[in-house]
Amino acid sequence: MIKGMGPTGGKKLAEIDISTLDELTKTGSKLAFKKITQSVDKNICVRMLYDMEAAIRGVKSKDLPADVKNDLKVYAAWIKL
């Protein structure tokens, strides 16, 4: 399990063949979110995108900078169009 990802998030990541932090880092939070949206859960919440980015950065999602959260929020909305 990836630190900072709950069991539901970990399961969704596993469904797109991501099970380690290294795999998530190589894929990137945005591409992982896009893959999950397209093949696992089209209604995935932007909070999971925050959690993935936070895991990559080694911080808690509440500690992501506001500009990063805004960028991720815009991306999530665009992907879901």
All heavy atoms as an XYZ file, in Angstrom:
621
protein
N       0.848     -1.196      0.000
C       0.000      0.000      0.000
C       0.886      1.249      0.000
O       1.939      1.273      0.606
C      -0.909      0.004      1.228
C      -1.828      1.202      1.251
S      -2.942      1.278      2.650
C      -4.146      0.091      2.125
N       0.429      2.255     -0.674
C       1.165      3.510     -0.774
C       0.784      4.391      0.408
O      -0.402      4.628      0.659
C       0.853      4.220     -2.108
C       1.278      3.330     -3.287
C       1.538      5.582     -2.171
C       0.803      3.817     -4.631
N       1.792      4.883      1.122
C       1.550      5.728      2.287
C       0.744      6.962      1.879
O       1.045      7.620      0.887
C       2.875      6.157      2.904
C       2.708      6.932      4.188
C       4.036      7.264      4.817
C       3.794      8.044      6.088
N       5.035      8.378      6.759
N      -0.313      7.231      2.635
C      -1.170      8.379      2.357
C      -2.392      8.031      1.523
O      -3.290      8.839      1.375
N      -2.396      6.818      0.973
C      -3.540      6.370      0.180
C      -4.337      5.387      1.029
O      -3.778      4.437      1.550
C      -3.084      5.673     -1.103
C      -2.263      6.537     -2.051
S      -3.090      8.007     -2.671
C      -4.542      7.333     -3.399
N      -5.608      5.616      1.145
C      -6.458      4.707      1.893
C      -6.697      3.416      1.117
O      -6.239      3.269     -0.015
N      -7.445      2.484      1.715
C      -7.688      1.207      1.038
C      -8.454      1.345     -0.273
O      -8.161      0.635     -1.241
C      -8.474      0.398      2.067
C      -8.898      1.339      3.132
C      -8.017      2.543      3.044
N      -9.397      2.264     -0.332
C     -10.161      2.451     -1.573
C      -9.264      3.007     -2.672
O      -9.272      2.519     -3.804
C     -11.360      3.392     -1.343
O     -12.187      2.827     -0.330
C     -12.161      3.592     -2.609
N      -8.479      4.020     -2.331
C      -7.549      4.592     -3.308
C      -6.514      3.578     -3.754
O      -6.183      3.495     -4.939
N      -6.013      2.799     -2.809
C      -5.037      1.766     -3.144
C      -5.608      0.728     -4.094
O      -4.937      0.287     -5.032
N      -6.865      0.372     -3.880
C      -7.519     -0.605     -4.756
C      -7.681     -0.043     -6.166
O      -7.427     -0.733     -7.150
C      -8.882     -0.992     -4.187
C      -9.595     -2.033     -5.004
C     -10.944     -2.407     -4.411
C     -11.601     -3.449     -5.299
N     -13.016     -3.408     -5.311
N      -8.082      1.223     -6.251
C      -8.264      1.838     -7.575
C      -6.932      1.944     -8.306
O      -6.857      1.712     -9.512
C      -8.932      3.200     -7.439
C     -10.392      3.073     -7.052
C     -11.068      4.397     -6.877
C     -12.516      4.158     -6.424
N     -13.259      5.382     -6.258
N      -5.877      2.265     -7.575
C      -4.559      2.316     -8.195
C      -4.129      0.928     -8.669
O      -3.580      0.784     -9.756
C      -3.524      2.891     -7.222
C      -3.588      4.403     -7.026
C      -2.725      4.831     -5.853
C      -3.153      5.124     -8.299
N      -4.389     -0.078     -7.851
C      -4.029     -1.454     -8.234
C      -4.734     -1.869     -9.516
O      -4.167     -2.612    -10.335
C      -4.363     -2.413     -7.099
N      -5.948     -1.374     -9.717
C      -6.700     -1.715    -10.920
C      -6.082     -1.134    -12.187
O      -6.382     -1.582    -13.294
C      -8.160     -1.286    -10.777
C      -8.916     -2.140     -9.766
C     -10.398     -1.827     -9.726
O     -11.032     -1.798    -10.795
O     -10.907     -1.614     -8.609
N      -5.213     -0.136    -12.030
C      -4.486      0.398    -13.186
C      -2.996      0.030    -13.086
O      -2.140      0.699    -13.650
C      -4.694      1.922    -13.371
C      -4.217      2.708    -12.150
C      -6.132      2.239    -13.719
C      -4.017      4.191    -12.407
N      -2.732     -1.036    -12.323
C      -1.387     -1.609    -12.193
C      -0.375     -0.687    -11.526
O       0.802     -0.668    -11.897
C      -0.860     -2.085    -13.557
C      -1.720     -3.184    -14.146
O      -2.170     -4.050    -13.379
O      -1.964     -3.153    -15.371
N      -0.832      0.063    -10.541
C       0.071      0.876     -9.719
C      -0.074      0.392     -8.290
O      -1.151      0.484     -7.702
C      -0.263      2.379     -9.819
C      -0.018      2.886    -11.239
C       0.557      3.170     -8.801
C      -0.412      4.328    -11.473
N       1.018     -0.137     -7.734
C       0.951     -0.652     -6.368
C       2.076     -0.143     -5.476
O       2.102     -0.446     -4.291
C       0.946     -2.182     -6.371
O       2.098     -2.672     -7.023
N       2.986      0.632     -6.042
C       4.081      1.175     -5.241
C       4.194      2.682     -5.467
O       3.718      3.204     -6.489
C       5.436      0.533     -5.616
O       5.791      0.939     -6.952
C       5.390     -0.989     -5.514
N       4.839      3.344     -4.537
C       5.066      4.785     -4.676
C       5.926      5.070     -5.900
O       5.690      6.047     -6.618
C       5.704      5.357     -3.410
C       5.990      6.852     -3.420
C       4.719      7.665     -3.687
C       6.632      7.278     -2.114
N       6.894      4.221     -6.168
C       7.750      4.403     -7.336
C       6.934      4.355     -8.623
O       7.115      5.188     -9.517
C       8.850      3.335     -7.356
C       9.872      3.583     -8.442
O      10.414      4.700     -8.514
O      10.123      2.654     -9.237
N       6.002      3.410     -8.708
C       5.146      3.310     -9.899
C       4.247      4.536    -10.026
O       4.053      5.058    -11.131
C       4.301      2.039     -9.839
C       5.099      0.767    -10.006
C       4.325     -0.496     -9.705
O       3.267     -0.447     -9.040
O       4.791     -1.558    -10.144
N       3.725      5.009     -8.897
C       2.882      6.210     -8.920
C       3.700      7.426     -9.336
O       3.256      8.235    -10.157
C       2.224      6.446     -7.556
C       1.368      7.704     -7.430
C       0.235      7.719     -8.452
C       0.811      7.819     -6.012
N       4.900      7.531     -8.804
C       5.762      8.665     -9.139
C       6.103      8.667    -10.623
O       6.056      9.718    -11.273
C       7.046      8.622     -8.289
O       6.675      8.671     -6.903
C       7.959      9.787     -8.594
N       6.425      7.490    -11.162
C       6.759      7.398    -12.589
C       5.555      7.732    -13.469
O       5.703      8.353    -14.518
C       7.276      6.004    -12.922
C       8.679      5.760    -12.420
C       9.142      4.354    -12.725
C      10.535      4.133    -12.157
N      10.972      2.733    -12.304
N       4.374      7.320    -13.040
C       3.155      7.585    -13.811
C       2.720      9.034    -13.664
O       2.296      9.659    -14.631
C       2.014      6.656    -13.346
O       2.448      5.309    -13.492
C       0.742      6.892    -14.140
N       2.823      9.555    -12.444
C       2.370     10.909    -12.145
C       0.918     10.893    -11.689
O       0.127     10.047    -12.126
N       0.594     11.810    -10.814
C      -0.756     11.835    -10.248
C      -1.820     12.128    -11.307
O      -2.892     11.521    -11.301
C      -0.845     12.855     -9.110
O      -0.566     14.162     -9.579
N      -1.520     13.023    -12.224
C      -2.522     13.395    -13.235
C      -2.835     12.239    -14.185
O      -4.000     11.968    -14.467
C      -2.068     14.626    -14.019
C      -2.103     15.900    -13.200
C      -1.652     17.080    -14.034
C      -1.759     18.382    -13.275
N      -1.300     19.520    -14.084
N      -1.804     11.568    -14.668
C      -2.048     10.454    -15.586
C      -2.742      9.302    -14.858
O      -3.648      8.674    -15.410
C      -0.748      9.976    -16.232
C      -0.886      8.830    -17.237
C      -1.885      9.176    -18.340
C       0.472      8.487    -17.828
N      -2.345      9.054    -13.614
C      -3.008      8.005    -12.829
C      -4.484      8.342    -12.647
O      -5.355      7.482    -12.805
C      -2.322      7.831    -11.478
N      -4.774      9.594    -12.332
C      -6.163     10.043    -12.173
C      -6.942      9.854    -13.477
O      -8.065      9.352    -13.474
C      -6.181     11.508    -11.740
C      -7.536     12.055    -11.436
C      -8.117     11.854    -10.196
C      -8.233     12.786    -12.379
C      -9.378     12.362     -9.898
C      -9.487     13.309    -12.099
C     -10.058     13.091    -10.852
N      -6.320     10.221    -14.581
C      -6.961     10.072    -15.893
C      -7.263      8.602    -16.181
O      -8.364      8.260    -16.628
C      -6.058     10.641    -16.982
C      -6.640     10.550    -18.365
C      -5.686     11.150    -19.390
C      -6.256     11.047    -20.789
N      -5.335     11.584    -21.796
N      -6.305      7.730    -15.910
C      -6.506      6.294    -16.151
C      -7.635      5.741    -15.287
O      -8.451      4.955    -15.762
C      -5.217      5.524    -15.885
C      -4.159      5.731    -16.937
C      -2.918      4.922    -16.616
C      -1.878      5.028    -17.697
N      -0.724      4.160    -17.441
N      -7.671      6.146    -14.024
C      -8.739      5.683    -13.130
C     -10.086      6.193    -13.629
O     -11.062      5.452    -13.673
C      -8.481      6.122    -11.677
C      -7.268      5.380    -11.113
C      -9.710      5.865    -10.805
C      -6.763      5.923     -9.787
N     -10.132      7.452    -14.022
C     -11.379      8.039    -14.518
C     -11.879      7.311    -15.763
O     -13.073      7.069    -15.915
C     -11.178      9.538    -14.832
O     -10.738     10.204    -13.654
C     -12.459     10.186    -15.292
N     -10.967      6.942    -16.641
C     -11.346      6.306    -17.902
C     -11.696      4.830    -17.768
O     -12.508      4.331    -18.523
C     -10.224      6.469    -18.930
C     -10.056      7.898    -19.374
C      -8.875      8.086    -20.315
O      -7.941      7.298    -20.331
N      -8.916      9.170    -21.070
N     -11.070      4.128    -16.810
C     -11.265      2.681    -16.802
C     -11.806      2.079    -15.506
O     -12.239      0.933    -15.511
C      -9.955      1.975    -17.151
O      -8.975      2.242    -16.176
N     -11.790      2.840    -14.421
C     -12.184      2.268    -13.128
C     -13.391      2.982    -12.525
O     -14.373      2.349    -12.152
C     -11.006      2.290    -12.124
C     -11.425      1.736    -10.778
C      -9.805      1.530    -12.673
N     -13.307      4.304    -12.414
C     -14.346      5.068    -11.712
C     -14.465      6.455    -12.322
O     -13.697      7.351    -11.984
C     -13.992      5.152    -10.225
C     -15.011      5.902     -9.391
O     -16.038      6.366     -9.943
O     -14.788      6.038     -8.175
N     -15.450      6.636    -13.193
C     -15.596      7.939    -13.859
C     -16.019      9.040    -12.889
O     -15.916     10.214    -13.198
C     -16.568      7.839    -15.024
C     -17.993      7.586    -14.618
C     -18.897      7.536    -15.824
C     -20.335      7.333    -15.381
N     -21.260      7.383    -16.480
N     -16.488      8.662    -11.703
C     -16.926      9.644    -10.713
C     -15.925      9.857     -9.582
O     -16.285     10.346     -8.519
C     -18.277      9.218    -10.124
C     -19.357      9.215    -11.181
O     -19.480     10.151    -11.951
N     -20.114      8.142    -11.236
N     -14.678      9.501     -9.817
C     -13.647      9.646     -8.800
C     -13.563     11.098     -8.322
O     -13.710     12.026     -9.107
C     -12.291      9.150     -9.350
C     -11.243      9.124     -8.246
C     -11.835      9.990    -10.502
C      -9.950      8.477     -8.669
N     -13.337     11.263     -7.052
C     -13.284     12.586     -6.427
C     -11.899     13.213     -6.590
O     -10.878     12.516     -6.570
C     -13.626     12.426     -4.943
S     -13.575     13.959     -4.025
N     -11.866     14.517     -6.724
C     -10.603     15.247     -6.853
C      -9.704     15.028     -5.635
O      -8.483     15.114     -5.737
C     -10.852     16.754     -7.109
C     -11.429     17.426     -5.874
C      -9.577     17.453     -7.550
N     -10.282     14.673     -4.507
C      -9.473     14.430     -3.304
C      -8.480     13.287     -3.517
O      -7.392     13.287     -2.958
C     -10.354     14.164     -2.095
C     -11.154     15.400     -1.670
C     -11.885     15.175     -0.371
N     -10.994     14.785      0.693
C     -10.392     15.627      1.530
N     -10.589     16.912      1.398
N      -9.611     15.170      2.482
N      -8.842     12.317     -4.334
C      -7.896     11.239     -4.609
C      -6.712     11.767     -5.407
O      -5.582     11.350     -5.194
C      -8.547     10.070     -5.338
C      -7.545      8.942     -5.531
S      -8.288      7.374     -5.859
C      -6.829      6.440     -6.280
N      -6.970     12.687     -6.297
C      -5.874     13.319     -7.046
C      -4.957     14.062     -6.080
O      -3.738     13.971     -6.181
C      -6.440     14.247     -8.118
C      -5.443     14.994     -8.995
C      -4.457     14.060     -9.674
C      -6.190     15.823    -10.036
N      -5.541     14.786     -5.135
C      -4.739     15.460     -4.109
C      -3.909     14.444     -3.332
O      -2.720     14.663     -3.070
C      -5.622     16.209     -3.103
C      -6.425     17.373     -3.626
C      -7.474     17.872     -2.876
C      -6.153     17.993     -4.832
C      -8.231     18.953     -3.308
C      -6.907     19.070     -5.275
C      -7.943     19.543     -4.514
O      -8.689     20.610     -4.933
N      -4.540     13.333     -2.932
C      -3.840     12.315     -2.145
C      -2.685     11.698     -2.922
O      -1.609     11.453     -2.356
C      -4.807     11.209     -1.701
C      -5.798     11.670     -0.651
O      -5.599     12.745     -0.047
O      -6.799     10.953     -0.429
N      -2.881     11.452     -4.214
C      -1.802     10.886     -5.031
C      -0.645     11.866     -5.149
O       0.516     11.484     -5.002
C      -2.321     10.497     -6.414
C      -3.249      9.302     -6.390
S      -3.712      8.695     -8.025
C      -4.757     10.024     -8.631
N      -0.957     13.130     -5.408
C       0.097     14.143     -5.527
C       0.830     14.308     -4.199
O       2.062     14.424     -4.170
C      -0.488     15.470     -5.992
C       0.540     16.555     -6.230
C       1.542     16.247     -7.336
O       1.226     15.490     -8.277
O       2.666     16.780     -7.265
N       0.084     14.299     -3.112
C       0.699     14.425     -1.788
C       1.609     13.232     -1.495
O       2.712     13.406     -0.946
C      -0.379     14.547     -0.716
N       1.181     12.035     -1.872
C       2.015     10.844     -1.658
C       3.330     10.971     -2.429
O       4.400     10.666     -1.894
C       1.252      9.594     -2.091
N       3.250     11.448     -3.656
C       4.454     11.636     -4.465
C       5.393     12.644     -3.808
O       6.604     12.456     -3.774
C       4.080     12.090     -5.893
C       3.404     10.940     -6.645
C       5.304     12.601     -6.657
C       2.759     11.348     -7.960
N       4.824     13.708     -3.238
C       5.630     14.765     -2.613
C       6.049     14.432     -1.180
O       6.850     15.148     -0.593
C       4.851     16.079     -2.604
C       4.638     16.656     -3.986
C       3.678     17.840     -3.938
N       3.458     18.396     -5.236
C       3.856     19.629     -5.599
N       4.446     20.418     -4.734
N       3.612     20.059     -6.820
N       5.457     13.370     -0.618
C       5.798     12.975      0.746
C       5.200     13.877      1.809
O       5.785     14.072      2.871
N       4.026     14.438      1.508
C       3.331     15.313      2.458
C       1.883     14.844      2.594
O       1.441     13.974      1.859
C       3.357     16.796      2.000
C       4.789     17.304      1.873
C       2.609     16.993      0.683
N       1.163     15.435      3.525
C      -0.273     15.168      3.635
C      -0.995     16.058      2.626
O      -0.530     17.162      2.322
C      -0.759     15.459      5.049
C      -0.170     14.514      6.063
C      -0.716     14.770      7.432
C      -0.131     13.747      8.400
N      -0.696     13.855      9.716
N      -2.132     15.591      2.143
C      -2.841     16.363      1.114
C      -3.239     17.744      1.604
O      -3.272     18.690      0.829
C      -4.056     15.600      0.587
O      -4.946     15.290      1.619
N      -3.503     17.879      2.900
C      -3.861     19.200      3.440
C      -2.690     20.172      3.392
O      -2.879     21.382      3.464
C      -4.385     19.077      4.872
C      -3.353     18.659      5.891
C      -3.956     18.565      7.280
C      -2.924     18.152      8.286
N      -2.300     19.250      8.961
N      -1.466     19.648      3.208
C      -0.280     20.490      3.170
C       0.180     20.835      1.750
O       1.207     21.504      1.578
C       0.867     19.820      3.931
C       0.556     19.679      5.412
O      -0.144     20.559      5.964
O       0.997     18.685      6.025
N      -0.581     20.391      0.746
C      -0.245     20.789     -0.626
C      -0.458     22.296     -0.772
O      -1.446     22.840     -0.258
C      -1.132     20.065     -1.639
C      -0.849     18.591     -1.886
C      -1.944     17.996     -2.770
C       0.508     18.395     -2.533
N       0.421     22.982     -1.472
C       0.234     24.423     -1.697
C      -1.074     24.703     -2.440
O      -1.528     23.897     -3.257
C       1.439     24.811     -2.557
C       2.452     23.736     -2.320
C       1.667     22.488     -2.064
N      -1.652     25.849     -2.166
C      -2.930     26.233     -2.773
C      -2.857     26.242     -4.293
O      -3.806     25.819     -4.965
C      -3.371     27.603     -2.255
N      -1.732     26.701     -4.857
C      -1.623     26.744     -6.324
C      -1.598     25.333     -6.921
O      -2.149     25.104     -7.997
C      -0.414     27.563     -6.772
C       0.925     26.995     -6.317
O       1.000     26.473     -5.183
O       1.896     27.072     -7.087
N      -1.009     24.388     -6.215
C      -0.982     23.003     -6.682
C      -2.393     22.422     -6.627
O      -2.858     21.798     -7.585
C       0.000     22.153     -5.840
C      -0.131     20.673     -6.173
C       1.421     22.635     -6.057
N      -3.089     22.650     -5.510
C      -4.458     22.162     -5.389
C      -5.347     22.749     -6.477
O      -6.165     22.046     -7.074
C      -5.042     22.488     -4.010
C      -4.570     21.567     -2.920
C      -5.317     21.858     -1.640
C      -4.956     20.873     -0.558
N      -5.689     21.129      0.680
N      -5.175     24.027     -6.757
C      -5.987     24.666     -7.795
C      -5.696     24.060     -9.161
O      -6.620     23.764     -9.924
C      -5.746     26.174     -7.817
C      -6.706     26.869     -8.751
O      -7.921     26.754     -8.603
N      -6.169     27.590     -9.731
N      -4.427     23.850     -9.463
C      -4.048     23.235    -10.732
C      -4.668     21.840    -10.861
O      -5.214     21.492    -11.915
C      -2.522     23.147    -10.828
C      -2.069     22.428    -12.084
O      -2.386     22.904    -13.197
O      -1.410     21.372    -11.958
N      -4.604     21.051     -9.794
C      -5.168     19.706     -9.812
C      -6.689     19.740     -9.952
O      -7.270     18.925    -10.675
C      -4.758     18.938     -8.550
C      -3.263     18.666     -8.397
C      -2.973     18.062     -7.037
C      -2.725     17.788     -9.516
N      -7.314     20.698     -9.291
C      -8.766     20.824     -9.365
C      -9.215     21.164    -10.794
O     -10.178     20.575    -11.304
C      -9.247     21.913     -8.388
C     -10.731     22.046     -8.278
C     -11.086     23.083     -7.225
C     -12.570     23.236     -7.057
N     -12.909     24.228     -6.040
N      -8.502     22.065    -11.433
C      -8.812     22.433    -12.818
C      -8.602     21.226    -13.731
O      -9.431     20.940    -14.606
C      -7.940     23.637    -13.270
C      -8.040     23.862    -14.771
C      -8.356     24.895    -12.502
N      -7.513     20.503    -13.512
C      -7.222     19.315    -14.323
C      -8.334     18.283    -14.165
O      -8.809     17.713    -15.159
C      -5.865     18.716    -13.937
C      -5.531     17.472    -14.708
C      -5.015     17.563    -15.995
C      -5.760     16.213    -14.164
C      -4.727     16.421    -16.723
C      -5.472     15.061    -14.887
C      -4.954     15.176    -16.159
O      -4.673     14.048    -16.885
N      -8.728     18.019    -12.936
C      -9.780     17.021    -12.666
C     -11.076     17.399    -13.369
O     -11.749     16.545    -13.952
C      -9.997     16.867    -11.165
N     -11.428     18.667    -13.313
C     -12.658     19.128    -13.967
C     -12.542     18.949    -15.486
O     -13.500     18.524    -16.143
C     -12.928     20.590    -13.615
N     -11.390     19.226    -16.040
C     -11.171     19.089    -17.483
C     -11.260     17.627    -17.906
O     -11.886     17.298    -18.916
C      -9.812     19.688    -17.851
C      -9.453     19.529    -19.292
C      -9.985     20.223    -20.340
C      -8.523     18.605    -19.847
N      -9.404     19.788    -21.516
C      -8.514     18.804    -21.219
C      -7.688     17.653    -19.277
C      -7.692     18.071    -22.079
C      -6.872     16.919    -20.132
C      -6.884     17.126    -21.504
N     -10.659     16.731    -17.135
C     -10.665     15.294    -17.452
C     -12.095     14.752    -17.448
O     -12.440     13.883    -18.240
C      -9.787     14.517    -16.449
C      -8.319     14.737    -16.741
C     -10.100     13.019    -16.449
C      -7.853     14.245    -18.088
N     -12.922     15.275    -16.569
C     -14.282     14.749    -16.422
C     -15.268     15.311    -17.444
O     -16.438     14.926    -17.434
C     -14.790     15.000    -15.000
C     -14.060     14.160    -13.987
C     -14.629     14.378    -12.623
C     -14.048     13.404    -11.633
N     -14.754     13.468    -10.366
N     -14.819     16.201    -18.321
C     -15.716     16.762    -19.350
C     -16.187     15.694    -20.306
O     -15.583     14.753    -20.617
C     -15.017     17.867    -20.131
C     -14.753     19.160    -19.381
C     -14.022     20.138    -20.280
C     -16.045     19.788    -18.880
